[in-house]
Amino acid sequence: MIWNPYKECMSRDEMHALQSKRLQKLVTYVYHNVPFYRNKMQAMDISPEDINTIDDIVRLPFTTKQDLRDNYPYGLQAAPPTEIVRVHASSGTTGNPTIVGYTRKDLAVWSEVMARALTAYGVTRDDTFSVSYGYGLFTGGLGAHYGVENLGATVIPASTGNTEKHIRLIRDLNITGIACTPSYALYLAETLDKMGISKDEIGLKVGAFGAEPWTENMRKEIEDRLGLKGYNIYGLSEIMGPGVSYECQEQNGSHINEDHFFPEIIDPDTLKQLPYGQQGELVFTTLTKEGMPLLRYRTKDLCTLTDEECPCGRTSVRMGRIVGRSDDMLIIRGINVFPSQVESVILEMPEFEPQYMIIVDRVNNLDTVQVQVEVRRDYFSDDIGRMLAMKKHLSDKLKSVLSISADVKLMEPGSIERSQGKGKHVIDNRNLK
């Protein structure tokens, strides 16, 4: 099933024409309603009349998260306050949060793109869906919630926390689908084991997982332990929230709702647009957003794009799995290291739980890396020789993948703190300022 065949299966020429028309309208809109963009464009000697097709997007200025913080709270808002019906704020550890306002039309678009995603997963109005993202300023919960309702399925606003109660509800209410972070899905699986409930007793069929990078190995782990089929959902508060892109049942890249969100891949150093197939930083322009439209927003997410045909019939550009973030990349002794690389190695080895922590430090002007990882109960032993062999095996694999040595510390089962939201896997104790 395809929710909106006309938009999701449009020819490339038709999509190009639609995107061009919408970009022209967008540029005129922000030029006259957002002083930040008007000043940027004037400094670049660009006027709305200079933008004729979507190909002209390379002439427009970039937008960064720092721009949003510098214009806190409403400096990038284009719609008048009377038209804003909801405000979300992105999480952040430093500086001002990013405030995002939505009009009624924005919320209708959000509901539409989420319905497209859920339909691509195979969800129908006969399903009951648990939304286990956080509700509130975080966009995940309410975004998924309205999408399920728009589809006509039954939504359970479970949010996060109280996992044992949640599991009982999944079983007793015949919940067939769940939306949450991959970290929470693994926590759910662990709690099932502790409660002595098998995956067959709960009857989950579909999982929509996002809000943090995850690997194919983690997908297999989640699917096996929860007995469902897991799909990627991608979004970010600044652009819309979940539903910017979604996997179909092919599970081979996420279809971008590019009638609303135009994607680019750029070189994060040169800022030049890269061709499809090359890895770089993902950039989005919101073609239809009214509340806070953004031109060429730098997501910091690293991935690839492809316009190759998908067997599902959708013709939209697909993005590959997020391999990391340009700002989360660890440079250790001159080597680029991504947490996803460590995770991939750990999940390939049956001895370990998908629970790990990377601790980076600097000792005597030399960077050090420690990887803490939990050993599965079946493998944890008092046999020192066996544990040392396990440690060496992991160390050798990590060195092969990362090209640097890491100190491996084997942890007892259940000793690493769990997350019911976005998982935290890196502690960088270096003072790099």
N, C-alpha and C positions, 0 to 999 in steps of 0.2 A: 504493500500500500504506500502511496505517496500523498501527503496531506494537500499540497498545492502543486499539481502537475504543471500548470502553466508557468509558474515562476521557477520551480525546481528543475524543470526539464527544457528550459528555454535554449534555443540555439545560441552559439557563441556570438554570432552577429547581432541577434536580438538583445542579448545581455549587454553587449558593448554599447548599443544604441540607448538602452534604458539607463545604464550607468552614466553615459555622457550627459543625457538630459538631466539626470538627478544631480550630477556634480555641478553643472552650470547653475542650477537653482540653489544648491547649497552654498556655493561660493558667493553668490549675490546676497544670500540671506545672512551669512556671517559677516560679510564686509560691512553691511549696514547696521548690524545689531550687536556685534562684538568688537569693541574698540581694540582689544588685543590683536585680533586678526587683521583689522583694517590697518593698524600701525605696522604690523609685520609685512603686509602686502605692499603698502606704500613705500616702506624702506627697500623692498625688492623691486620697486617700480612695476608692480603688477596690479592690474585692475580686473574686475570680474569679466569684462569683455575679452580679456586675453585667454580665457578658459573656454574652449570650444568642444573638446572631446575628453573622454576619460584619460586619453594618453597625455593630456596636458597636466595631469596631476603632479608630474615631476617638477613643475615650475612652482608649486605651492610650498609654503613653509611647513616644517615639522612641528609637532607638539609633543612635549614631554610631561612626565608626571610633575617635574619641578615647576613647569609652567602653571599647572593646576594649583599647586601649593602656593606659588607666588601670587596667584589671583584669588586666593581664598577670601570669602567663601563662594561668592557668586560672580566673580569677574569674567568667567567664560560662559555664563548663562546667556542664551540668545532670546529665549521666550520671556515675556513679561511675567512678573511674580503671580499675577492672577491666573496664568495658564499652567503653572506648575502645580501638579496634584500629588506628587510624591518626591521625596528626597532620600537618596541613599548616600552612604559615605564608605569609602574603601578603608580597609585596615592599613595600618602602617606603624612602624616602630619609631620613626623619627619625623619631626616636622608636622605641619598641618595635615589633617586628613584631606582626601580629595572628595569634594562634595559634588554630587551629580543629581540634577533635577530632571524630572520626567513630566511630559504633558500626557493628556489622555491618549493622544495618538501614539506617543512613544510606548505606552503600556500596552496598547493594542498590537503594535508591531512585535513587542517582546513576547506577548502571549502567542502570536502567530508563529514566530520562529521556534518557540519551544514546542508547539504542537507538531511542527515539521519534524523536530528531533525525535520526539516520542514515537511518532508514527514510523520513522525510519528504524527504530528499535523493535518494532512489532507490537507496540502497545496499542490497545483499542479501548473503546468505551466500556468494554466488559471487564477491564482490569481494575484492581485497587492498588494505588501507588502511594508508598510512604516517602514523604519528602523529609530527609534527614540532614539537610543542610541547616545551618543556623538561620533563624528568622530574625529580622531586625534590620540594622543598618547594612549588614552584609547582604549582597544581592541574591545569593544562591537560593535561599529558602522561598522567598516570595516569587522569584522568577520561575522556578520549577512548579510552584503551587498553581500559579495562574495558567501555566501551560497545560497541566493535567486537567484543570477545570475546562479550559477551552477545547481540549480533545473530547471531553465528555466522560472521562474516566472518574473514578472515585479517589479523592485525595485524602490522605491521612497526614496532617501537619505535625509529624513526630518531632521535628527539630533534632537537637543533639542532647546527649545525656540520658540517664535512667535507661541504660541499654537492656537490662534484664526485662523491664516492663515492655520495652519496645519489641523484644523478641517474642514475648507472649502475645502481643498484639498482632505481630506478623503471622503467628500461627493461628490465633483464634479468629482473626478477621479475614483470613485467607488473602493476605496481601501478596500480590504477585510481582510487584516491581518496587525498586528502591532507588532514590537519588541521594548520593552522599559522596564524601571524599574517599579515595582509595584507602587511606589510612583508617578511616572509620569502618570501612567494609571489613578490613582485616581484624580490627578490634571486635566487631560483631561476630566474626568467625571464632575468635578466641573465647568470647563469652558464651557462645553456643556450646563449645566443648566443655567449658566449666559447668554449665547447667545440665550437661548430659543429654542435650537435644541434638538429633541428627539433622543434617541439611534437608533430608527428605521429609521431615516433619513440618518444615516451615513453608515449603512450596514456592520459594522465590524463583522467578523465571528470568527477569530482566533487571540489570543494574545500570544506572546512568552515573558515571563517575567522573569527577572533575575537580577543579579548584586548586589542583596541585599536579606537578608532573608525575607520571607513572609509566612503568615499562611494560613490555609484552610479558615478561616473566611475572610481574606482579599481577597482570590480568589473568594469566593461567592459574596463579595461586588463588586469587579471589574466586574465579569461576569454579575451581575444583572444590574449594572449601565451603562455598555457599550454594553450589548446585545451580548456578544461573549463567546467563550469557551477559558479559560486561561490555558496555560501550562507553566510548569517550564522549564527554560533553565539554565544550570550551566556551569560555566567556571571560570578560573582565569588566569590573564595575564602570570604568571610565567609558567603555564603548556601549555596553548595554547590561551585561550580566550573562548567565548561562544561556546558550542558544545562538551565539555568534557562529559556531560551527558544531557539527555533530557527525558521528559515524553512522553508517548504514549497516545492514546485516553482513556486508562483505568484510567489515572490520579492517579496512585497508585505506586509512586516511579519513579525515573529517571534512565533510561537505560544508563549505562556507556559504552562508546566506548572503551571497554577494550582490543581490539586488538591494540590500540594506547596508552591507559592510564591505567596502572595497579593500582587498588585501594587496599588499606589496611585500617583497623581501628585499631588504637593503643590506649592504655591507655596513656593519656597525661602526667601522672606522672611517670609511670614505663617505658614507651616507648615499652611495650610488645604488640605484635600483639594480637588482640582480635578476637574471632569467630564471624561469621555472626550473626546478631540479637542483639548483644550488642552495646550499644552506646559508642562512643569514638571519637577520633580525626581522621579525614580523611587524608590519605596520598596517594600521587600519584607518580608513576614513569613513565616517558615519554618513551615508548618503541621504538618509531620510529623517534623522533625529532632529527634533525641534527644541527640546529643553536645553541640552548642552551638546550641540554638534561639535565634532572634532575633525580637524584636518591632519591627516598623516600622523596619527598618534603612534609613537614608538612604544611598543609593548614590552621590549627587552626579552621577549620569548624567542628562542632560536629553533627554527624548523625549516622545512622546504615546502614548496607549493607545486602542484601538478594540475594540468588540465586534461590529462588522459581520461578516456571514457571509463566510466564505472559500470560494471554489469548490472547495477541496481536500476539504471535508467536515468538517474539524476545527472545533469550535465555541468553542475557547478564545479568551480575550482576546489580542489581538496588540499588541506594542509596535512603534512606529516606529523607524527608524534613530536611533542615538545621535548627536545633533548636537554634543555636547561635554559637558564636565563643569562643574558650577557652580563647582568649585574650580580648574579649569583655564582658565576664562574670563579673557581678558586685558582689563582696562579701560585703554584707551589714549586719553588726552585726553577722558575721559568717555564714550567709545564702547566698547560691548561687542564684543570680537573673539574669534572662535573659530578655531583652526587649521584646522578642517574647511572653513571658508569660503575660506581661502587655497588649500587643497588642491583644492577644487572648481574654482576659477578656473584653476589650473595644469593640471589634467587635461583641461580643455576645449580647451587649446591644443596642437596637434600639435608645436610647436617644442620642447617641454620634456619632460624625463623626470619621473616622479613622485617625484623626490628633491628635497627642499627643507628649508630651515631658516629659522625666524623668530627674529630676534634683536631683543630689546626692550631699550632703554637709556634713561637720563635724562640729558640734557645741558642745563646751565643751567636746571634746573627744568622742562624740556620733554621729554615722552616722545618717543622716536624708534623707528621700526620699520624694520628692514631684512629683506627677503625674499631669501634666497639660493636660486637655483634652477639646476639643471643643464640645459644646452642639449643636445638630442639631437645625435648625431654628424653626421647629415645636414644639420643646420641651423647647426652651429658653423662660424664663418668668420673669416678675417682681415679681411674687409670691415667696417670700423668703422661705416660708414653703415648697413649691414644690421643689425649687432648693436644699434646705438642705436635703430633703428626697432623692433626686437623688444622691447627693454627698455621703450620708451615704450608699446608696445601692451599689455604686461603691466601696467605701472604704471597705465594708464588703466582697465583692467578691474578691478584690485584696488581702486582708489579708488571705482569705481562700486558694488562689492559691499560694501566695508568702511566706506565714508563717511569714510575718512581716507586721507591720502597715505602711501605706503610707498616707501622707497628700495629699488629692485630691483638686485640684483647678479647678473649672469649668470656662471655657473660652468662650467668645463670638464667634459666628460663624465667620470664616475667620480670626481670630486673630493670629493663629500660622503660622509661615512662611512656605510656601510651597517649595518643591524641585522639579526641573525638571530633576534631576539626581538621585543619591543615596540619600535616605531620611536620615536625621539625627534626632535621637530620644533620645539621651542621652547627658546630660551635667554633667560631674563629676567634681565638684569644690574642691574635697578633694586633699590635697597634700600627695600622697601615696608613694613618693620617700624616 
